[in-house]
Amino acid sequence: MRKVSIFLSISSLFLWALFISSEGISEDGPWKKVDDGLFLAQFAPPGDTPVKDSKITLIKINPTYYSLKLLCASELGKTKLTTREWCNRYSLISAINAGMYQKDGLTNVGYMKNFSHMNNPRLNSTYKAVLAFNRLDDEVPEIQIIDLMCQDFEKLKSKYQTFIQNIRMISCRQENVWAKQNKKWSLAVLGMDKGGHVLFIFSEAPYSGYDFNNILLSLPISIFNAMYLEGGREASLYFSAKGMVLEKAGIYESDFNGNTIRPGAQPIPNVIGIMKKKP
């Protein structure tokens, strides 16, 4: 495995923007507006990648218009579904992995609670990011990634009804907190920007976590912090709105060569979805 060094100048950012064109969708900088509070951007992967036609896909979600939903197989019949199937069955606009899961095929690797349903009651001491939503207190943000190195989780634990703990990627100080490594894989990531928007992030092109963090910090997306959701074949993203449909499935670098057919999306036990709020 060769290491990929990523150094992006400000001028080179303009070469990144390659976007899906779709009738009736307006543009605002790097973002295409799909609907009120819902935006899409796609960036060409930098450097040398075996997936030449892949894009780094980002969906930006405004919590004023959309709510997040945690769907767990442990709560809903113990049946794993693809992200497309989760969306179709539960009327979601989009869905992405909620996190890595344990050998039982159902339990998240970190703390996971959805209202009264407890998927995993144990706070993982090595995972430093917790997504929190379904708030009980209007004095806290509607949705946030709690950085356990910057914030007091015990004080915030009573403020929300849904928690999903995963590995921290970008800290509350916009720092890349991963070490350099050679291993590369597709990534599903959840981020927040400085305006309080949720970012569903997916790269089919394989990167190390360290290099992908540098990419996110270099993109013109005003990222505030981010957490790792899943990698490799299990990483997936589905999106369907206003006639636009995207379905992304992950690979490992070792799985792919120029003659290989990409694998389809894998059934997964837990997803984060979005639904439009009622007026």
C-alpha positions as CSV (number, residue, x, y, z in Angstrom):
1,M,0.0,0.0,0.0
2,R,1.4,3.4,-0.9
3,K,0.8,6.4,1.2
4,V,-1.2,9.3,-0.3
5,S,0.0,12.8,0.7
6,I,-2.6,15.4,0.3
7,F,-1.7,19.1,0.0
8,L,-4.4,21.3,-1.3
9,S,-3.8,24.9,-2.1
10,I,-6.7,27.3,-2.1
11,S,-6.5,27.7,-5.8
12,S,-6.7,24.0,-6.4
13,L,-10.0,23.8,-4.6
14,F,-11.7,25.2,-7.7
15,L,-10.5,22.1,-9.7
16,W,-12.4,19.8,-7.3
17,A,-16.0,20.9,-8.1
18,L,-17.6,18.3,-10.4
19,F,-21.3,18.2,-9.8
20,I,-24.4,16.3,-10.8
21,S,-26.5,18.3,-13.2
22,S,-30.3,17.9,-12.6
23,E,-33.1,19.9,-14.1
24,G,-34.8,22.2,-11.6
25,I,-32.0,22.1,-9.0
26,S,-30.4,25.4,-8.3
27,E,-26.8,26.0,-7.4
28,D,-25.2,28.0,-4.5
29,G,-21.4,27.8,-4.6
30,P,-20.4,24.2,-4.3
31,W,-23.9,23.2,-3.2
32,K,-26.9,22.3,-5.4
33,K,-30.2,23.0,-3.7
34,V,-32.4,20.0,-4.0
35,D,-35.2,21.4,-1.8
36,D,-35.6,23.9,1.0
37,G,-32.9,23.0,3.6
38,L,-31.5,20.2,1.5
39,F,-28.3,20.4,-0.6
40,L,-26.0,18.2,-2.5
41,A,-22.3,18.6,-3.5
42,Q,-19.9,16.2,-5.2
43,F,-16.2,16.6,-5.4
44,A,-13.7,14.7,-7.6
45,P,-11.3,12.6,-5.4
46,P,-7.8,14.1,-5.2
47,G,-4.6,12.1,-5.9
48,D,-4.3,8.6,-7.2
49,T,-7.3,6.4,-6.7
50,P,-8.3,3.1,-8.3
51,V,-11.9,4.4,-8.7
52,K,-11.5,6.9,-11.4
53,D,-15.2,7.9,-11.9
54,S,-16.0,8.1,-8.2
55,K,-17.0,11.3,-6.4
56,I,-17.0,12.4,-2.7
57,T,-20.6,12.9,-2.0
58,L,-22.0,15.3,0.6
59,I,-25.6,15.9,1.6
60,K,-26.2,19.0,3.7
61,I,-29.3,18.9,5.9
62,N,-30.9,21.9,7.7
63,P,-32.4,20.8,11.0
64,T,-35.1,23.5,10.6
65,Y,-36.7,21.6,7.8
66,Y,-35.6,18.0,8.5
67,S,-35.4,15.6,11.4
68,L,-32.9,12.8,12.0
69,K,-34.2,9.3,12.7
70,L,-32.3,6.4,14.2
71,L,-33.6,3.0,13.0
72,C,-32.3,-0.1,14.7
73,A,-32.9,-3.7,13.7
74,S,-32.7,-4.5,17.4
75,E,-35.9,-2.4,17.8
76,L,-37.6,-3.3,14.5
77,G,-37.7,-7.0,14.1
78,K,-34.0,-7.8,14.0
79,T,-33.9,-7.7,10.2
80,K,-30.9,-6.0,8.5
81,L,-31.7,-4.0,5.4
82,T,-29.8,-2.0,2.8
83,T,-29.9,1.7,3.0
84,R,-32.3,1.8,0.1
85,E,-34.6,-0.7,1.8
86,W,-34.5,1.2,5.1
87,C,-35.6,4.3,3.1
88,N,-38.3,2.6,1.2
89,R,-39.8,0.8,4.2
90,Y,-39.7,3.8,6.6
91,S,-40.3,6.7,4.1
92,L,-36.8,8.2,4.5
93,I,-35.3,10.7,2.1
94,S,-31.8,9.5,2.8
95,A,-30.0,7.0,5.0
96,I,-26.4,6.3,6.0
97,N,-24.8,3.8,8.4
98,A,-25.3,4.7,12.0
99,G,-22.0,3.1,13.0
100,M,-20.0,-0.1,13.1
101,Y,-21.6,-3.1,14.8
102,Q,-20.5,-6.0,17.0
103,K,-20.3,-9.7,16.1
104,D,-24.0,-10.3,17.0
105,G,-24.8,-8.3,13.9
106,L,-27.1,-5.8,15.7
107,T,-25.3,-4.0,18.5
108,N,-23.5,-0.8,17.9
109,V,-19.8,-0.6,18.9
110,G,-20.5,2.4,21.0
111,Y,-23.3,3.7,23.2
112,M,-26.6,3.8,21.3
113,K,-30.0,4.8,22.7
114,N,-33.2,5.8,20.8
115,F,-35.8,7.1,23.2
116,S,-36.7,4.1,25.4
117,H,-34.8,1.6,23.3
118,M,-31.3,0.8,24.4
119,N,-29.2,-0.8,21.6
120,N,-25.9,-0.6,23.6
121,P,-25.9,0.8,27.2
122,R,-22.1,1.0,27.4
123,L,-20.2,4.2,26.7
124,N,-17.0,3.1,24.9
125,S,-14.0,4.8,26.5
126,T,-12.0,5.0,23.3
127,Y,-14.7,6.5,21.1
128,K,-14.8,10.3,21.6
129,A,-17.8,11.4,19.5
130,V,-21.5,11.1,20.3
131,L,-24.2,12.3,17.9
132,A,-27.2,13.6,19.8
133,F,-30.6,14.6,18.6
134,N,-34.3,14.5,19.5
135,R,-33.7,17.1,22.1
136,L,-35.6,17.7,25.4
137,D,-34.2,21.1,26.1
138,D,-34.5,24.1,23.7
139,E,-31.4,25.6,25.2
140,V,-29.1,23.1,23.4
141,P,-28.6,22.7,19.7
142,E,-31.3,20.6,18.0
143,I,-28.6,18.3,16.7
144,Q,-24.9,18.1,17.6
145,I,-21.9,15.9,17.7
146,I,-20.7,15.9,21.3
147,D,-16.9,15.9,21.5
148,L,-16.1,14.0,24.7
149,M,-12.7,15.7,24.9
150,C,-14.3,19.2,24.8
151,Q,-17.7,18.7,26.4
152,D,-19.3,17.1,29.5
153,F,-21.4,14.2,28.2
154,E,-22.9,13.6,31.7
155,K,-24.4,17.1,31.7
156,L,-25.8,16.7,28.1
157,K,-27.1,13.2,28.6
158,S,-30.4,14.4,30.0
159,K,-30.9,16.9,27.2
160,Y,-31.5,14.5,24.3
161,Q,-33.4,11.3,23.6
162,T,-31.2,9.8,20.9
163,F,-27.4,9.1,21.1
164,I,-25.1,7.4,18.7
165,Q,-21.4,7.0,19.8
166,N,-18.7,6.5,17.2
167,I,-15.0,7.3,16.5
168,R,-14.1,11.0,16.4
169,M,-12.5,12.1,13.2
170,I,-12.4,15.9,13.3
171,S,-12.4,17.5,16.7
172,C,-14.3,20.5,18.0
173,R,-11.2,22.6,17.2
174,Q,-11.3,21.4,13.6
175,E,-8.2,19.2,14.1
176,N,-7.5,15.9,12.4
177,V,-7.2,13.5,15.3
178,W,-6.3,10.3,13.4
179,A,-2.8,9.0,13.0
180,K,-1.2,8.4,9.6
181,Q,-1.7,4.9,8.2
182,N,-1.4,2.9,5.0
183,K,-4.7,1.0,5.0
184,K,-7.4,2.5,2.8
185,W,-11.1,1.9,2.4
186,S,-14.4,3.6,1.4
187,L,-15.8,5.8,4.1
188,A,-19.2,6.8,5.5
189,V,-18.9,9.8,7.8
190,L,-21.3,12.2,9.6
191,G,-20.2,15.8,10.1
192,M,-21.6,19.1,11.3
193,D,-20.7,22.4,9.7
194,K,-20.2,25.8,11.4
195,G,-23.8,26.8,10.6
196,G,-25.3,23.8,12.4
197,H,-26.1,21.7,9.3
198,V,-25.8,17.9,9.3
199,L,-23.5,16.5,6.7
200,F,-23.9,12.9,5.3
201,I,-20.5,12.2,3.7
202,F,-19.6,9.3,1.5
203,S,-16.4,8.3,-0.5
204,E,-16.4,5.2,-2.6
205,A,-12.8,6.0,-3.4
206,P,-10.6,4.4,-0.7
207,Y,-8.6,6.6,1.7
208,S,-7.0,6.3,5.1
209,G,-9.0,8.0,7.8
210,Y,-6.1,10.5,8.3
211,D,-6.0,11.5,4.6
212,F,-9.8,11.7,4.4
213,N,-9.9,14.1,7.4
214,N,-7.4,16.3,5.6
215,I,-9.6,16.3,2.5
216,L,-12.7,17.3,4.5
217,L,-10.8,20.1,6.3
218,S,-9.6,21.4,2.9
219,L,-13.0,21.4,1.2
220,P,-15.1,24.6,1.1
221,I,-17.8,23.2,3.3
222,S,-17.1,25.0,6.6
223,I,-16.9,21.7,8.5
224,F,-16.9,22.0,12.3
225,N,-16.5,18.4,13.5
226,A,-17.0,14.8,12.2
227,M,-17.4,11.2,13.3
228,Y,-16.6,7.9,11.6
229,L,-19.6,5.7,10.7
230,E,-18.4,2.8,8.7
231,G,-15.8,1.7,6.1
232,G,-15.3,-0.9,3.4
233,R,-18.2,-3.0,1.9
234,E,-20.6,-2.2,4.7
235,A,-20.4,1.6,4.1
236,S,-23.4,2.9,2.2
237,L,-25.5,5.9,1.4
238,Y,-28.9,6.2,-0.3
239,F,-30.6,9.4,-1.3
240,S,-33.9,10.1,-3.2
241,A,-35.5,13.5,-3.5
242,K,-37.1,15.6,-6.3
243,G,-36.4,12.9,-8.9
244,M,-32.7,12.6,-8.0
245,V,-31.6,9.2,-6.8
246,L,-28.1,8.3,-5.5
247,E,-27.0,4.9,-4.2
248,K,-23.5,4.4,-2.9
249,A,-21.8,1.3,-1.7
250,G,-18.2,0.9,-0.3
251,I,-15.2,-1.2,-1.2
252,Y,-11.7,-1.9,0.1
253,E,-8.8,-0.9,-2.0
254,S,-7.8,-4.5,-2.3
255,D,-11.2,-5.4,-3.7
256,F,-10.9,-3.1,-6.7
257,N,-9.2,-3.3,-10.0
258,G,-10.1,-1.9,-13.4
259,N,-12.0,-5.1,-14.4
260,T,-13.9,-5.7,-11.1
261,I,-17.6,-5.2,-10.8
262,R,-18.4,-3.1,-7.8
263,P,-20.3,-4.9,-5.1
264,G,-23.8,-3.8,-4.2
265,A,-25.0,-2.3,-0.9
266,Q,-24.9,-4.6,2.1
267,P,-27.7,-5.1,4.6
268,I,-26.9,-3.2,7.8
269,P,-28.6,-3.2,11.2
270,N,-28.6,0.5,12.1
271,V,-29.1,3.6,10.0
272,I,-29.4,7.3,10.4
273,G,-32.1,8.6,8.2
274,I,-33.7,12.0,7.4
275,M,-37.4,12.9,7.1
276,K,-38.9,16.2,6.2
277,K,-40.7,18.0,9.1
278,K,-44.4,18.7,8.7
279,P,-45.2,22.4,8.2
